Amino acid sequence: MPDTLPDTVNLTPSAPSVPAGAIAWGDAFCSEGANCFRFGLDDAGRAYIGSTLAPGEYVSDSVEALRALISAVKSGAADHLL
């Protein structure tokens, strides 16, 4: 398993290049309190991760790149950030 996050994932919030209504957001996943995140897809097949606290801010990349990010986080590659 990789010890670092994939290089292909843009981890900085992106300026909305897609109108917010063009992203089909799923239900939010919440942990403690207001720590809620949601996943979305647009018509072009790009994937998005956003916080419910800042609806216009999100990271986006290909579905494959975000799948790699989620797999890396699940394997512990980001545990040092906690």
C-alpha positions as CSV (number, residue, x, y, z in Angstrom):
1,M,0.0,0.0,0.0
2,P,1.3,3.5,-0.7
3,D,2.6,5.6,2.1
4,T,1.6,8.9,0.5
5,L,-1.4,10.3,-1.3
6,P,-1.6,10.0,-5.1
7,D,0.2,12.8,-6.9
8,T,-2.7,13.1,-9.4
9,V,-5.2,14.4,-7.0
10,N,-5.7,18.2,-6.7
11,L,-6.0,18.8,-2.9
12,T,-6.5,22.6,-3.2
13,P,-10.0,24.0,-3.3
14,S,-10.9,24.8,-6.9
15,A,-12.7,27.8,-8.1
16,P,-16.1,26.7,-9.3
17,S,-15.6,26.0,-13.0
18,V,-18.9,24.1,-13.2
19,P,-22.1,25.9,-12.1
20,A,-23.1,24.5,-8.7
21,G,-26.4,23.3,-10.0
22,A,-24.6,21.1,-12.6
23,I,-23.1,18.9,-9.9
24,A,-25.4,16.1,-8.7
25,W,-24.5,15.9,-5.0
26,G,-25.3,12.8,-3.0
27,D,-26.4,12.8,0.6
28,A,-23.8,14.2,3.1
29,F,-21.7,11.9,5.2
30,C,-21.4,13.3,8.7
31,S,-19.2,12.3,11.7
32,E,-19.2,14.4,14.9
33,G,-21.0,17.7,14.9
34,A,-20.8,19.6,11.6
35,N,-18.1,17.5,10.0
36,C,-20.1,16.7,6.9
37,F,-18.8,15.9,3.4
38,R,-20.5,15.1,0.2
39,F,-19.6,13.5,-3.1
40,G,-20.9,14.5,-6.5
41,L,-20.7,14.0,-10.2
42,D,-21.2,16.3,-13.1
43,D,-22.5,15.6,-16.6
44,A,-18.9,15.2,-17.9
45,G,-18.2,12.4,-15.4
46,R,-15.8,14.4,-13.1
47,A,-16.1,13.6,-9.4
48,Y,-16.3,16.1,-6.6
49,I,-15.8,16.1,-2.8
50,G,-17.1,19.1,-0.9
51,S,-17.9,20.2,2.6
52,T,-21.5,21.2,3.6
53,L,-20.0,24.2,5.5
54,A,-18.6,25.7,2.2
55,P,-20.9,24.7,-0.6
56,G,-19.0,26.5,-3.3
57,E,-15.7,25.0,-2.4
58,Y,-14.7,21.5,-3.4
59,V,-11.9,19.4,-4.9
60,S,-12.5,17.7,-8.2
61,D,-10.7,15.2,-10.4
62,S,-11.5,12.1,-12.4
63,V,-13.5,9.4,-10.7
64,E,-10.4,7.2,-10.9
65,A,-8.2,9.8,-9.2
66,L,-10.7,10.3,-6.3
67,R,-11.1,6.6,-6.0
68,A,-7.3,6.3,-5.6
69,L,-7.4,9.1,-2.9
70,I,-10.2,7.4,-1.0
71,S,-8.4,4.0,-1.1
72,A,-5.2,5.7,0.1
73,V,-7.0,7.3,3.0
74,K,-8.7,4.0,3.9
75,S,-5.3,2.3,3.9
76,G,-3.9,4.8,6.4
77,A,-1.8,7.0,4.1
78,A,-3.3,10.1,5.8
79,D,-3.3,8.9,9.4
80,H,-0.3,11.2,10.2
81,L,-2.7,14.1,9.6
82,L,-5.0,13.1,12.4
